Amino acid sequence: MTTNARTRTLIEESVLPPLVALVVALVAGDLLIMAYGQSPGVVWRTLLEGTWGNSYGFGQVLYKATTLTCTGLAVAVGLRAGLFNIGAEGQLAAGGFGAGLAGLLLPGGTPAVIAIPVCVFAAVAAGGAVGSVPGILRARFGAHEVIVTIMLNFIVLALLNYLVSAKLHVPETLHTPEIHAGAVPRLSAAFAAFHGSAANWTIVIVLLAAALLWWFLFRTRAGYELRAVGLQPAAAEYAGIRGGRVWFNALVTSGALAGLGGINFVLGYKHYYEDGFTGGAGFLGIAVALIGRNNPVGVVFAALFFATLSQGGLAINAMVPKQIVEVLQGIVIIAVAAAVPEVRRLLRQSVSKRKPA
């Protein structure tokens, strides 16, 4: 097979399955909308007008996509290494708490060029620290990361709830005082059209993280080793790659990326840590990673898609229940799981027929 043919096949296998899943989801959505006596065309138009059709809605999409990109990247790194990290919810919360605590400890008036990197590092370190727990248990004792990460969510969230409610909260609230330094300005400070939306400049930091992750996975030896262990652990071990070390590093990196998402709310939006701010974004990151095919570029676009559905659910709530969006999200995930192997099978049959006899 020529290089061009291999490239075309790779693109087809990466792009077609998600597109098939989206078509299936849209058809299912049309049926659900008609069941409520509404016109699918009107509902979809209203959804687009409430998201990409106006500056405020688009700003909200960008804000939600920023957090989902981080949790999607976190899950994608684990899956690339053959691990299923379900702990992004707790890691996201830990990252937000770390950023908020750093912002509280820094003295007021600390220059942004110092304060923001310190708070970002605190978020990444907190998320990475949580990720290191299943990493150590998997690498040293063979503990299954699914059980460890999902149980760790409850431990981390309960611990943070205690720290905020008992030690750091503002009276009659479940959030900390506002940070003294490290706040990131909103996009509306530079673009007046985004006035009122929560979109902020942490999106630039997150996009840089996605670009660095792509470079790491596909352009470095460590990234190659991570992918090799994820594909064939035994073969990688035989080639001299230590699987335990790779698994530990992958889960720490995964936790750090999820923790980075906490800066979007804490540094860029509210400027304080609030209990429960994650709102399920850690779990939705699993769907984002699956739709994005565990590729950082795909994860960014998948995050935009799910953020559009999330914000669009508010726009169409007067016409159909906003819970229909949650149903669509589930349908997309199921459709991807079913479409990927079937589309790949059809593509391989097509490629084999194109080969000269």
KEKOL-669289 format. One record per residue: x, y, z of N, C-alpha, C in turn. Coordinates in steps of 0.001 Angstrom, whole numbers. Each point is the difference from the previous one (the first is absolute). Last residue first. Layout:
// KEKOL-669289
> X|Y|Z|X|Y|Z|X|Y|Z
...
// end
This chain:
// KEKOL-669289
> -5010|-7168|-8420|49|-1459|115|1414|-510|-217
> -1140|4954|2030|93|-715|-1275|149|-1490|216
> -2678|3261|3445|1342|-519|-280|9|-715|-1336
> -4006|1759|2028|743|959|-825|1384|-519|-359
> -2906|-2429|2896|-525|-60|-1359|751|945|-923
> 1051|-51|4620|420|-1266|-608|-511|-120|-1432
> -1353|3708|2563|1415|89|-335|471|-1269|-697
> -4404|106|1652|137|896|-1138|1453|97|-456
> -979|-2432|3882|-513|-711|-1168|162|846|-1256
> 1068|2008|4021|1013|-991|-350|-448|-841|-1196
> -3031|3136|1773|1127|675|-641|1063|-1002|-432
> -3701|-1570|2444|-391|370|-1353|1140|683|-753
> 667|-1065|4539|-132|-1230|-778|-344|321|-1450
> 147|3564|3088|1337|-502|-294|-65|-1263|-858
> -4025|1757|1577|569|852|-1051|1395|-468|-373
> -2084|-2225|3566|-699|-279|-1253|574|832|-1143
> 1645|610|4497|412|-1278|-596|-659|-280|-1345
> -1239|4149|2122|1441|-107|-231|397|-1352|-590
> -4563|1169|1439|406|378|-1347|1470|-266|-276
> -2195|-755|4304|-471|-951|-1006|571|294|-1383
> 1051|2843|3670|441|-1349|368|-415|-1025|-1049
> -1549|4408|-500|1443|-88|-261|501|-1403|299
> -4448|932|1050|189|-59|-1453|1480|-97|-361
> -1229|615|4521|-358|-1351|-451|257|-148|-1498
> 653|4270|1800|992|-933|538|-275|-1420|-476
> -3130|3346|-1129|1260|204|-721|1047|-1001|469
> -4106|132|2284|-142|-630|-1313|1291|131|-802
> -259|2177|4165|83|-1451|160|-95|-723|-1328
> -613|4634|3|1383|-314|354|189|-1503|150
> -4351|1599|-688|805|59|-1221|1460|-331|277
> -2922|385|3654|-318|-1204|-768|842|-51|-1269
> 266|3839|2566|694|-1092|675|-264|-1328|-707
> -2296|3758|-1518|1418|125|-332|792|-1127|650
> -4553|564|980|161|-661|-1286|1456|49|-451
> -1703|2229|3882|561|-1337|224|179|-771|-1307
> -2149|4297|379|1444|72|-225|672|-1346|243
> -5155|616|-1788|769|-91|1244|1507|13|-284
> -2983|2586|-3481|77|-1407|408|786|-55|1299
> -1250|4240|-1494|-660|-778|-1047|-53|-1487|347
> 2179|3393|2682|-1403|429|-99|-781|-843|-1008
> 4709|-600|670|-766|-512|1141|-1465|402|-60
> 4061|867|-2907|-1206|-679|-517|-917|-477|1113
> 4173|2314|879|-677|807|-1009|-1311|-633|-461
> 2950|-2199|3052|-659|1129|659|-810|820|-998
> 2613|-3568|-1570|-1115|-528|771|-755|1094|729
> 4048|896|-2354|-1196|-14|-836|-1207|-547|716
> 4288|-60|2037|-551|1353|-31|-1277|53|-811
> 2145|-4163|131|-300|419|1371|-629|1388|29
> 1568|-1758|-4126|-1211|-693|455|-415|480|1385
> 4035|1643|-1656|-1115|543|-777|-1309|-653|415
> 3953|-1665|1808|-304|1304|596|-1165|666|-730
> 1677|-4014|-1723|-765|-245|1221|-329|1305|721
> 2635|333|-3925|-1288|-621|-316|-844|-189|1260
> 4441|1548|416|-865|1041|-557|-1393|-551|-301
> 3252|-3050|1364|-380|865|1123|-912|1126|-469
> 1886|-2800|-3240|-1049|-709|734|-479|829|1191
> 3645|1617|-2481|-1245|115|-767|-1157|-714|700
> 4263|-354|1987|-407|1410|-15|-1324|168|-736
> 2012|-4257|-30|-583|316|1305|-474|1445|47
> 2404|-1575|-3789|-1377|-473|24|-700|326|1298
> 4551|981|-292|-740|855|-933|-1474|-397|-19
> 2947|-2671|2622|-214|1341|559|-767|937|-915
> -785|-5287|37|962|881|-644|-240|1416|514
> -2706|-4026|859|1207|63|827|1128|787|-660
> -4576|-331|-1697|870|-1096|-410|1348|39|707
> -4144|2811|532|1219|572|-565|1030|-1027|-401
> -4025|-1285|2156|-389|640|-1262|1231|577|-695
> 716|-1865|4234|-434|-1038|-933|-379|588|-1356
> 1157|2934|3553|1168|-754|-458|-395|-1051|-1031
> -3456|2440|2059|800|886|-851|1204|-742|-564
> -2691|-2180|3197|-658|71|-1303|799|866|-967
> 1555|-168|4366|111|-1348|-582|-620|-11|-1388
> -392|3857|2714|1273|-91|-703|234|-1373|-611
> -3644|1006|2885|-283|286|-1402|1280|-29|-831
> 339|-486|4666|-589|-1201|-601|-312|216|-1480
> 1662|3659|2442|998|-1064|4|-522|-1272|-653
> -2828|3762|725|887|188|-1153|1065|-1079|-74
> -3665|835|3390|17|-1165|-878|917|128|-1198
> -450|3457|3470|-1269|-220|-689|-16|-1168|-971
> 3324|2875|2918|313|-875|-1129|-1241|-369|-792
> 159|2619|4179|82|761|-1250|211|-898|-1218
> -523|-905|5021|-926|-466|-1018|99|714|-1328
> 1870|2600|4109|-292|-1425|62|-1043|-365|-1056
> 3454|4079|-553|-1345|-275|509|-257|-1497|-42
> 4222|4091|-287|-372|-1404|-123|-1364|-205|634
> 1646|4658|-2429|52|-727|1268|-348|-1451|-277
> -145|3364|-3408|1132|479|794|-48|-512|1438
> -2939|-659|-4180|-481|458|1302|1078|629|870
> 1248|-1150|-4669|-1429|308|100|-366|590|1360
> 4554|-1450|-1412|-559|773|-1091|-1439|449|161
> 2680|-2659|3227|791|1176|-371|-715|891|-1019
> -2227|-3963|1583|544|691|1169|733|1278|-383
> -1962|-2930|-3384|-1019|511|923|614|913|1061
> 2934|-1979|-3071|-1023|670|-804|-1062|629|891
> 3582|-2808|1611|313|1431|-66|-1073|759|-777
> 6|-4841|533|-540|752|1125|266|1483|-68
> 1731|-3373|-3110|-1335|507|-301|-600|822|1123
> 4165|-2337|436|132|1266|-729|-1362|601|-312
> 321|-4336|1924|151|1086|966|119|1352|-671
> -65|-3857|-2690|-1326|245|583|61|1150|996
> 4067|-1352|-1801|-827|636|-1033|-1411|276|506
> 2966|-2366|2815|448|1380|-157|-837|746|-1034
> -712|-4652|681|-502|804|1111|381|1460|-120
> 1736|-2964|-3208|-1446|74|-125|-602|860|1103
> 4562|-1001|211|-279|970|-1062|-1497|189|-187
> 1315|-3331|2978|371|1315|548|-296|1089|-1025
> -617|-4384|-1399|-1052|396|940|317|1323|689
> 3200|-1850|-3000|-1228|298|-725|-1094|479|947
> 4156|-1502|1756|126|1309|-640|-1287|400|-715
> 161|-4326|1907|57|1038|1042|50|1388|-626
> 211|-3669|-2910|-1336|140|592|-21|1086|1079
> 4159|-1118|-1952|-864|692|-963|-1391|208|578
> 3053|-2520|2529|417|1406|-45|-908|793|-934
> -672|-4647|195|-380|637|1249|356|1478|18
> 1342|-2773|-3712|-1412|340|26|-436|715|1263
> 4756|-199|-2683|-540|-369|1316|-1447|466|111
> 3144|-1477|-4349|-779|1107|555|-641|-449|1305
> 2654|-2765|-3125|758|751|987|-706|1194|594
> -1518|-3578|-3155|889|938|-686|784|882|969
> -3285|-3060|1562|1044|-804|-634|1024|893|-701
> -3826|2006|1809|871|-462|1080|1169|-810|-565
> -3346|1332|-2980|770|1158|436|981|-380|1107
> -3025|-3253|-1492|1010|264|-1021|875|1181|386
> -3628|-988|2810|984|-1084|50|1121|229|-1004
> -3707|3067|108|863|86|1190|1096|-1070|25
> -2856|2401|-3914|463|-1366|277|952|24|1200
> -2606|3944|-1163|-404|-912|-1064|347|-1448|320
> 1217|3564|2986|-1452|-55|-122|-479|-980|-1039
> 4613|858|551|-511|-739|1150|-1517|-119|-81
> 2047|2631|-3244|369|-1403|-185|-520|-861|1140
> -496|4695|190|-934|-596|-958|296|-1480|-217
> 2934|2409|2788|-1345|-11|603|-1000|-676|-939
> 4357|726|-1579|-30|-1075|986|-1373|-105|647
> 739|3560|-2959|-33|-1271|-731|-85|-1176|978
> 595|4253|1804|-1348|-160|-526|-158|-1295|-777
> 4256|1163|1569|-867|-347|1129|-1437|-194|-453
> 3159|1512|-3152|199|-1409|319|-910|-434|1147
> -1598|4012|-3224|1050|-270|981|92|-1499|273
> -3294|2238|-2875|1303|484|-455|1125|-258|1000
> -4879|-968|454|332|-428|-1354|1380|449|-498
> -1962|906|4512|-470|-1336|-369|586|-486|-1326
> 999|4429|1646|546|-1036|880|-388|-1395|-475
> -1849|3743|-2208|1442|-121|-292|617|-1114|836
> -4456|1056|901|110|-615|-1330|1466|-222|-361
> -857|2340|3944|-310|-1418|160|84|-723|-1343
> 532|4663|54|1164|-660|603|-245|-1497|172
> -3592|2633|-1517|1048|-59|-1018|1242|-714|532
> -3516|804|3009|-413|-996|-994|1062|-159|-1087
> 634|3374|3210|175|-1318|620|-378|-1104|-982
> -798|4407|-1307|1441|-265|6|290|-1376|601
> -4391|1503|206|344|-349|-1383|1499|-267|-135
> -1548|1535|4167|-486|-1363|-257|332|-438|-1421
> 990|4435|1311|854|-939|738|-392|-1437|-319
> -2710|3380|-1729|1290|-9|-694|947|-996|669
> -4200|841|1949|-147|-824|-1196|1315|-85|-765
> -719|2835|3799|569|-1323|301|-138|-936|-1196
> -1770|4576|256|1242|-282|-714|664|-1305|417
> -5457|742|181|1167|730|489|1261|-514|-689
> -5959|-171|352|1207|-328|-766|1157|880|448
> -4757|63|1463|1073|-397|916|1303|-322|-727
> -4081|3680|-1410|350|-1417|-43|1188|-274|902
> -1745|4460|-642|-940|-835|737|344|-1466|11
> 1856|3020|-3935|-443|521|1296|-1057|-909|629
> 2642|-150|-4327|-139|-1127|928|-524|448|1364
> 985|3093|-3547|-1122|-837|-429|-244|-1163|947
> 3728|3128|306|-1226|412|685|-1184|-890|-356
> 5310|-926|237|-1040|-70|-1032|-1342|271|665
> 3861|229|2640|598|349|-1284|-1025|35|-1124
> -1313|-1087|4392|871|1145|241|662|474|-1288
> -2721|-3947|235|-762|1237|-194|831|1239|272
> 1544|-4502|776|148|425|-1392|-722|1316|-257
> 1786|-940|4969|-948|-597|-934|251|524|-1413
> 3930|-431|3909|-1093|825|-532|-907|-761|-952
> 2697|-2003|4311|184|101|-1448|-1154|816|-566
> 2571|-411|5137|-1223|35|-802|336|193|-1471
> 3093|-104|3923|-79|-1107|-951|-1245|-8|-852
> 454|1953|5203|783|197|-1219|-192|-1217|-901
> -2464|440|4027|679|1289|78|760|327|-1280
> -4693|-3052|641|1459|-72|-26|594|1406|12
> -4764|-1133|2330|581|272|-1315|1519|-4|84
> -2629|-3041|3539|91|1426|-337|608|182|-1389
> -2433|-4594|501|1075|684|708|-100|1508|-229
> -4375|-3337|-53|1164|361|-801|1002|770|856
> -4695|-1531|935|889|-1152|-124|1144|320|-951
> -3335|3152|3557|266|-445|-1364|828|-1276|49
> -1252|2773|3837|-1249|-287|-693|203|-342|-1482
> 4278|2143|2049|-1218|-351|757|-1229|-115|-894
> 4724|-1110|-2060|-638|1251|367|-1293|-348|720
> 4050|-3620|32|-1160|544|-678|-323|1418|466
> 3589|-3401|1309|315|1089|-928|-1214|737|-559
> 129|-3872|3361|1205|814|194|56|1272|-834
> -3614|-3469|111|461|108|1384|1123|1010|187
> -2056|-1015|-4327|-1100|283|929|483|239|1429
> 3166|-1159|-3436|-669|1263|-317|-1041|342|1056
> 2333|-4088|370|949|1108|128|-680|1338|-251
> -2527|-3996|-633|304|248|1407|910|1216|162
> -956|-1432|-4350|-1212|537|612|242|324|1466
> 3385|-2213|-2331|-62|1412|-376|-1237|671|586
> 455|-4635|666|1062|716|703|-37|1490|-312
> -2942|-2851|-2330|-400|116|1401|1036|777|804
> 966|-944|-4509|-1108|954|81|-465|194|1442
> 3367|-3250|-841|485|1353|-273|-1115|1021|161
> -1138|-4579|457|918|412|1065|429|1449|-192
> -2660|-2065|-3327|-782|249|1216|897|521|1126
> 2109|-1284|-4052|-873|1157|-208|-744|359|1281
> 2583|-3953|-260|747|1189|395|-801|1274|-232
> -1651|-4200|-1429|-117|137|1449|715|1260|502
> 341|-1058|-4546|-1393|336|287|-235|135|1508
> 4321|-1275|-1567|-334|1378|-362|-1439|357|340
> 1574|-4480|798|708|974|835|-448|1423|-327
> -1698|-3600|-2603|-519|-42|1369|641|1096|848
> 1622|-450|-4359|-1409|382|-45|-577|55|1409
> 4508|-1533|-823|-164|1458|79|-1461|426|-16
> 2257|-4595|1991|-688|461|-1202|-357|1472|139
> 4336|-2497|2275|-1388|363|288|-660|582|-1246
> 4714|-1681|819|-922|-532|-1000|-1458|310|264
> 4263|1338|2375|-801|-1100|546|-1004|-587|-989
> 3230|3625|-1011|672|-805|1026|-770|-1236|402
> -1637|3173|-3346|1363|-371|-373|636|-963|997
> -4405|1769|794|1|-831|-1205|1415|-507|-300
> -603|2957|3637|-681|-1272|291|-13|-923|-1215
> 1758|4370|-478|855|-813|867|-631|-1373|239
> -2560|3080|-2433|1211|-338|-738|920|-898|799
> -3964|1889|1895|-248|-1214|-795|1224|-410|-812
> 755|3870|2478|-453|-1071|898|-369|-1260|-787
> 1243|4199|-2092|1126|-860|372|-438|-1165|893
> -2977|3550|-1466|234|-1026|-1000|1122|-954|365
> -891|3724|2745|-1117|-939|92|189|-1133|-1003
> 3132|3404|-196|148|-722|1267|-1119|-1008|190
> -153|2948|-3701|993|-1048|-178|204|-821|1255
> -2827|3774|183|-600|-1055|-813|953|-1163|-211
> 1690|3726|2268|-1050|-630|797|-671|-1130|-775
> 3256|2632|-2230|616|-844|1028|-1050|-722|835
> -1429|3129|-3238|570|-1169|-659|591|-958|1029
> -1606|4116|1583|-1106|-813|-513|513|-1291|-623
> 3165|3166|1427|-663|-600|1165|-1158|-900|-448
> 2233|2549|-3272|846|-1103|462|-644|-705|1187
> -2114|3850|-1544|-139|-1079|-988|822|-1208|425
> 421|3875|2573|-1315|-618|203|-237|-1150|-979
> 3965|2509|-480|21|-696|1289|-1321|-716|235
> 410|2771|-3868|740|-1271|-99|42|-788|1306
> -2130|4255|192|-733|-954|-840|774|-1297|-195
> 2033|3639|2451|-1117|-632|698|-701|-1059|-851
> 3587|2746|-1763|470|-957|1014|-1165|-794|572
> -809|3352|-3157|988|-828|-670|618|-1027|947
> -3052|3359|1537|-672|-1106|-674|992|-938|-663
> 1307|2882|4422|-164|179|-1448|-604|-1237|-657
> -1083|1410|5057|1003|-806|-693|-205|140|-1505
> -2875|1938|3427|933|821|-745|1120|-770|-665
> -2201|-2067|4328|-647|869|-969|1012|896|-687
> 1634|-4746|1881|-398|1330|471|-679|805|-1092
> -201|-5441|426|811|1053|-599|-456|1361|519
> -2400|-3896|1210|1258|132|732|897|1083|-575
> -4186|-1150|-2069|-247|562|1335|1299|261|751
> 110|-2119|-4249|-430|1382|-158|-304|685|1318
> 1062|-4595|-25|1188|775|-369|-356|1481|-149
> -3530|-2955|752|829|121|1202|1252|819|-283
> -2867|-1027|-3622|-612|946|921|828|215|1247
> 1402|-3246|-3133|127|1339|-572|-577|1046|944
> -503|-4492|1239|1407|381|40|215|1405|-537
> -4307|-1905|-322|322|352|1387|1451|456|111
> -1460|-1569|-4172|-635|1272|325|320|450|1409
> 1525|-4236|-1315|702|1056|-708|-584|1367|276
> -2182|-3785|1744|1268|223|696|797|1108|-670
> -3965|-1411|-2097|-291|738|1234|1279|315|765
> 413|-2692|-3804|-415|1344|-391|-270|862|1230
> 856|-4539|667|1233|686|-381|-284|1439|-432
> -3651|-2873|990|734|354|1209|1272|761|-303
> -2436|-1505|-3701|-861|886|797|717|450|1267
> 1949|-3244|-2951|195|1390|-415|-853|971|801
> 671|-5095|95|171|906|1134|145|1454|-364
> -229|-4335|-2527|-1340|526|270|56|1019|1143
> 3439|-2590|-3730|-38|921|1134|-1410|575|152
> 2516|-4296|-2387|-1297|676|-20|-101|856|1258
> 4219|-2244|-3335|-582|199|1329|-1303|788|-131
> 3471|-1073|-3437|-730|-1211|359|-651|73|1361
> 2400|3539|-2380|907|-900|729|-686|-1298|402
> -2417|3379|-2257|1159|-247|-859|984|-966|653
> -3673|1545|2511|-402|-1002|-982|1133|-319|-964
> 697|3454|3184|-118|-1306|638|-347|-1094|-993
> 66|4408|-1547|1355|-440|333|-38|-1384|638
> -4129|2097|-889|660|-462|-1220|1410|-504|279
> -2590|2064|3454|-465|-1363|-284|736|-570|-1208
> 956|4445|1048|399|-857|1121|-393|-1448|-258
> -1417|3352|-3007|1421|-311|-167|480|-947|1089
> -4377|1617|391|112|-910|-1132|1439|-402|-267
> -878|3234|3278|-403|-1324|483|46|-1033|-1131
> 1037|4457|-1167|958|-514|992|-385|-1394|485
> -2932|2269|-2915|1229|-351|-708|1012|-603|968
> -4008|1769|1707|-177|-1326|-595|1225|-434|-788
> -121|4375|1870|84|-1015|1044|-98|-1403|-589
> -546|3502|-3018|1332|99|596|187|-1063|1071
> -4211|707|-2154|920|-840|-765|1402|21|598
> -3375|2818|1787|-249|-1400|351|961|-939|-726
> 287|4607|-1038|283|-205|1420|-166|-1470|386
> -1192|1357|-4362|1454|-11|182|368|-268|1458
> -4541|539|-990|489|-1240|-608|1508|-114|196
> -2030|3982|1310|-305|-1079|940|456|-1360|-528
> 416|3727|-2833|923|119|1129|-226|-1091|1034
> -2984|334|-3579|1279|-535|-453|1048|82|1101
> -4216|1938|826|-100|-1460|-72|1309|-632|-425
> -202|4710|-12|-93|-531|1362|-44|-1520|-8
> -13|2254|-4173|1293|97|689|-56|-574|1408
> -3152|-1941|-3970|139|1289|692|1238|-32|874
> -1280|-3746|-2790|-655|1101|-705|48|1330|705
> 1560|-4502|1458|927|608|-956|-595|1226|-687
> -2812|-1742|3483|1403|-343|310|952|748|-935
> -4844|207|-258|293|257|1410|1429|-316|392
> -1657|-810|-4415|-93|1439|243|346|343|1441
> -228|-4536|-1234|1167|650|-602|-16|1508|226
> -3723|-2498|1522|1201|-418|721|1240|706|-553
> -4077|594|-2233|10|730|1271|1248|-336|811
> -705|-2400|-3940|338|1394|-315|64|842|1269
> -1443|-4451|374|1443|59|-280|425|1427|-332
> -4604|-701|668|735|-230|1242|1508|93|-236
> -2895|290|-3721|-130|1189|855|817|-159|1270
> -220|-3685|-2967|731|1107|-602|-35|1245|862
> -2546|-3860|1300|1441|-139|203|795|1169|-571
> -5075|359|1834|687|-178|-1277|1509|-119|245
> -3960|-1555|3592|741|1154|-499|662|-338|-1331
> -2543|-2908|3240|-847|840|-823|676|1238|-535
> 1781|-3817|2617|-511|1091|827|-837|987|-810
> 2089|-3640|-2108|-844|-617|1019|-586|1041|941
> 3180|1239|-3280|-1337|-176|-580|-954|-662|990
> 4472|441|1280|-612|1329|-108|-1411|-113|-574
> 2625|-3909|227|-393|443|1342|-708|1344|-54
> 1792|-1698|-4020|-1131|-816|443|-490|432|1382
> 3869|2058|-1732|-1180|393|-766|-1236|-767|457
> 4154|-1236|1807|-488|1259|550|-1235|499|-722
> 2231|-3776|-1652|-695|-330|1249|-573|1255|645
> 2621|655|-3780|-1237|-691|-384|-817|-362|1237
> 4239|1843|709|-914|1007|-534|-1327|-629|-413
> 3489|-2843|1461|-530|789|1110|-1003|1038|-492
> 2297|-2563|-3221|-928|-852|744|-651|794|1138
> 3389|2147|-2368|-1191|-151|-846|-1051|-845|712
> 4161|429|2073|-741|1259|64|-1270|-79|-839
> 2997|-3658|-118|-661|91|1310|-831|1268|109
> 2656|-576|-3824|-1119|-945|-17|-784|74|1307
> 3923|2484|-223|-1028|593|-848|-1224|-904|-86
> 3846|-1534|2362|-741|1041|722|-1100|630|-836
> 2659|-3342|-2212|-809|-514|1119|-704|1087|815
> 2993|1312|-3692|-1302|-567|-354|-797|-544|1187
> 4606|1829|327|-1067|992|-180|-1371|-636|-199
> 4144|-2529|558|-60|948|1115|-1232|891|-70
> 1086|-3218|-3389|-300|-733|1231|-115|937|1201
> 1212|1833|-4232|-1344|-566|-66|-371|-698|1297
> 4377|1638|-474|-961|1098|156|-1427|-533|1
> 3430|-3073|-836|67|468|1384|-1011|1108|253
> 503|-1595|-4410|-668|-993|847|-18|439|1454
> 2378|2655|-3060|-1446|95|-248|-769|-982|873
> 4699|-165|147|-491|1239|614|-1508|131|-175
> 2145|-3585|-2133|-16|-200|1462|-547|1225|706
> 601|301|-4627|-1105|-910|309|-100|-246|1494
> 3605|2563|-1606|-1260|736|-159|-1198|-878|355
> 4292|-1998|-58|-138|927|1137|-1315|760|-73
> -17|-4792|-2346|796|1210|-77|-240|891|1217
> -309|-5513|-264|-849|1200|0|882|1246|0
// end
